[in-house]
Amino acid sequence: MPRRPIDITIPDLRDTRAVVTGASDGMGLGMAIRLAAAGAQVVLPVRNPRKGEAALTKIRQHAPDADVSLRSLDLSSLASVAALGKTLLEEGQPIHLLLNNAGVMTPPERQATVDGFELQFGTNHLGHFALAAHLLPLLRAGQARVTSQVSIAANQHAINWDDLNWERSYNGRKPTASRRSPSDSSLWNSTGVARQVVGASPVISPTPGSLLRACSRPAPRSAGTRTPCWFA
Ligand SMILES: NC(=O)c1ccc[n+]([C@@H]2O[C@H](COP(=O)([O-])OP(=O)(O)OC[C@H]3O[C@@H](n4cnc5c(N)ncnc54)[C@H](OP(=O)(O)O)[C@@H]3O)[C@@H](O)[C@H]2O)c1
């Protein structure tokens, strides 16, 4: 398919607070740059402070006056998710945009989060569900739009309801819906996350197509094991 540059005009986002997961790299960093350049106050919850600082530097190169800051978050730990929720609730500022972008993609071997969930299911789905739940008062206050970055590749193998935690059926060569598939939008909506965000837009799930990203190189250690990714 022919590629052409995407030219999207972003409105003035002053007075907008955006939380972007996975903004230390890849598309999350790109979105954080665009949001910050449009005047949004952008919060980057990251698991690797060094990469987070490098991301802040890059954002400020594009937007010298950017209002950007780091918080700590490891989506593969529900305790870490809860801690971020507590931090942001204590800060007390409404959130207008929550971009659920962070994700791990198709490790060759089944891995688990610290809470015992298959790594992709636990990180991509449950970590973000828990985050949205912790942030509900702030999302309501900001009448937030919540987006969930998905992958059409994950449509190939639907969520396996008979083996939700992929203990018997894991196949590291197949992207599965334990990454987030476009059907997630209905998953998020049907499980009530959108309805809980009073006045908010329904959860939307953009799919970015296919990009060569960090998934093509070894990822940092997570849940005690390496997490290389195979598919975009
Ligand atoms: N690239 C594609 O072609 C493509 C296609 C369809 C969908 N997607 C989806 O789009 C999203 C972004 O993709 P990308 O290519 O930009 O990915 P990427 O470059 O690999 O970046 C992934 C981001 O997620 C973060 N992350 C991973 N595990 C985390 C955890 N446990 N806690 C907190 N942060 C975590 C990473 O942090 P670290 O910096 O610490 O590793 C990184 O910032 C993903 O959800 C992916 O599934 C991508």
The ligand as an SDF file (V2000), in Angstrom:
LIG
                    3D

 48 52  0  0  0  0  0  0  0  0999 V2000
    4.4870   -0.6680   15.6400 N   0  0  0  0  0  0  0  0  0  0  0  0
    3.4210   -1.1250   14.9790 C   0  0  0  0  0  0  0  0  0  0  0  0
    3.4660   -1.3540   13.7570 O   0  0  0  0  0  0  0  0  0  0  0  0
    2.1340   -1.3580   15.7100 C   0  0  0  0  0  0  0  0  0  0  0  0
    1.0500   -1.8750   14.9980 C   0  0  0  0  0  0  0  0  0  0  0  0
   -0.1650   -2.0690   15.6500 C   0  0  0  0  0  0  0  0  0  0  0  0
   -0.3030   -1.7640   16.9860 C   0  0  0  0  0  0  0  0  0  0  0  0
    0.7670   -1.2860   17.6730 N   0  0  0  0  0  0  0  0  0  0  0  0
    0.5690   -0.9780   19.0900 C   0  0  0  0  0  0  0  0  0  0  0  0
    0.8880    0.3860   19.3120 O   0  0  0  0  0  0  0  0  0  0  0  0
    1.4830    0.5270   20.6000 C   0  0  0  0  0  0  0  0  0  0  0  0
    2.8250    1.2320   20.4720 C   0  0  0  0  0  0  0  0  0  0  0  0
    3.6440    0.4850   19.5730 O   0  0  0  0  0  0  0  0  0  0  0  0
    5.1360    0.9120   19.2870 P   0  0  0  0  0  0  0  0  0  0  0  0
    5.5080    0.2220   18.0250 O   0  0  0  0  0  0  0  0  0  0  0  0
    5.2960    2.3840   19.3710 O   0  0  0  0  0  0  0  0  0  0  0  0
    5.8610    0.1920   20.4970 O   0  0  0  0  0  0  0  0  0  0  0  0
    7.3250    0.3900   21.1250 P   0  0  0  0  0  0  0  0  0  0  0  0
    8.1460    1.3170   20.2970 O   0  0  0  0  0  0  0  0  0  0  0  0
    7.8290   -0.9840   21.3820 O   0  0  0  0  0  0  0  0  0  0  0  0
    7.0070    1.1240   22.5000 O   0  0  0  0  0  0  0  0  0  0  0  0
    6.2520    0.4660   23.4750 C   0  0  0  0  0  0  0  0  0  0  0  0
    6.1580    1.3550   24.6830 C   0  0  0  0  0  0  0  0  0  0  0  0
    5.4350    0.6370   25.6920 O   0  0  0  0  0  0  0  0  0  0  0  0
    6.1900    0.6930   26.8830 C   0  0  0  0  0  0  0  0  0  0  0  0
    5.9430   -0.4600   27.7520 N   0  0  0  0  0  0  0  0  0  0  0  0
    6.0370   -1.7670   27.4480 C   0  0  0  0  0  0  0  0  0  0  0  0
    5.7830   -2.5160   28.5340 N   0  0  0  0  0  0  0  0  0  0  0  0
    5.4990   -1.6550   29.5380 C   0  0  0  0  0  0  0  0  0  0  0  0
    5.1630   -1.8270   30.9000 C   0  0  0  0  0  0  0  0  0  0  0  0
    5.0970   -3.0470   31.4680 N   0  0  0  0  0  0  0  0  0  0  0  0
    4.9270   -0.7300   31.6430 N   0  0  0  0  0  0  0  0  0  0  0  0
    5.0190    0.4970   31.1020 C   0  0  0  0  0  0  0  0  0  0  0  0
    5.3530    0.7330   29.8200 N   0  0  0  0  0  0  0  0  0  0  0  0
    5.5780   -0.3490   29.0420 C   0  0  0  0  0  0  0  0  0  0  0  0
    7.6120    0.7160   26.4210 C   0  0  0  0  0  0  0  0  0  0  0  0
    8.4390    1.1180   27.4860 O   0  0  0  0  0  0  0  0  0  0  0  0
   10.0450    0.8570   27.4830 P   0  0  0  0  0  0  0  0  0  0  0  0
   10.5780    2.0610   26.7780 O   0  0  0  0  0  0  0  0  0  0  0  0
   10.4080    0.7850   28.9010 O   0  0  0  0  0  0  0  0  0  0  0  0
   10.2720   -0.4180   26.7320 O   0  0  0  0  0  0  0  0  0  0  0  0
    7.5280    1.6930   25.2600 C   0  0  0  0  0  0  0  0  0  0  0  0
    7.5290    3.0270   25.7140 O   0  0  0  0  0  0  0  0  0  0  0  0
    1.6160   -0.8760   21.1900 C   0  0  0  0  0  0  0  0  0  0  0  0
    0.5240   -1.0980   22.0770 O   0  0  0  0  0  0  0  0  0  0  0  0
    1.4890   -1.7800   19.9820 C   0  0  0  0  0  0  0  0  0  0  0  0
    0.9350   -3.0360   20.3060 O   0  0  0  0  0  0  0  0  0  0  0  0
    1.9810   -1.0850   17.0640 C   0  0  0  0  0  0  0  0  0  0  0  0
  1  2  1  0
  2  3  2  0
  2  4  1  0
  4  5  1  0
  4 48  2  0
  5  6  2  0
  6  7  1  0
  7  8  2  0
  8  9  1  0
  8 48  1  0
  9 10  1  0
  9 46  1  0
 10 11  1  0
 11 12  1  0
 11 44  1  0
 12 13  1  0
 13 14  1  0
 14 15  2  0
 14 16  1  0
 14 17  1  0
 17 18  1  0
 18 19  2  0
 18 20  1  0
 18 21  1  0
 21 22  1  0
 22 23  1  0
 23 24  1  0
 23 42  1  0
 24 25  1  0
 25 26  1  0
 25 36  1  0
 26 27  1  0
 26 35  1  0
 27 28  2  0
 28 29  1  0
 29 30  1  0
 29 35  2  0
 30 31  1  0
 30 32  2  0
 32 33  1  0
 33 34  2  0
 34 35  1  0
 36 37  1  0
 36 42  1  0
 37 38  1  0
 38 39  2  0
 38 40  1  0
 38 41  1  0
 42 43  1  0
 44 45  1  0
 44 46  1  0
 46 47  1  0
M  CHG  2   8   1  16  -1
M  END
$$$$
